Amino acid sequence: MKNRRRSFTKASSRFPWIVIAGVAGLIISVLVVYFTFVPALTAQSITFQLPALLVSLFLHDLPIILYFIAVAINKNAVFPPARFHEIPPD
């Protein structure tokens, strides 16, 4: 069992999993942006193009807006977060 675990650790440490996950995430992100903006920009009529473009922009900007809202809310917090407190001894 010990040799088996050691060989698995050596084999998996040679393979850069985090790089592969990052490249896969980049490819998926580029595809999502492409498939949301291209139909909005190449619509046949202006009645479809403007709402589709606004929805695409809103969906891509929503995480940024939520981030700044969360920062503004947490900036005015009275008590520091619990993760900075020390656990009292028994």
Residue, then its C-alpha position, 0 to 999 in steps of 0.5 A: m500500500k505504501n509503495r502504491r501511494r508513493s508511485f501515484t504521488k510521483a506520477s501525478s506530480r509530474f503532470p501539471w494539472i493546474v496548468i491544464a485546468g487553467v487552459a481549459g477554463l480559458i478556452i471555455s471562457v472564450l467560447v462563452v464570450y463568443f457564443t453570447f456576443v456574436p449572435a447579439l452583434t450579427a442579428q438580422s434586425i435591430t429589434f433583436q440585436l439591441p436587447a440581446l447585446l444588452v443582456s450579454l453585457f449585463l451577464h458579463d458585467l454582473p459579477i463585477i457589479l456584485y463584487f463592488i457591492a460586496v466590498a462596499i457592504n463589508k467595508n462598513a462592517v462593525f466587527p471584524p470577520a470571525r476568521f481573525h479571532e483566536i479560539p479561546p483555550d479550553 
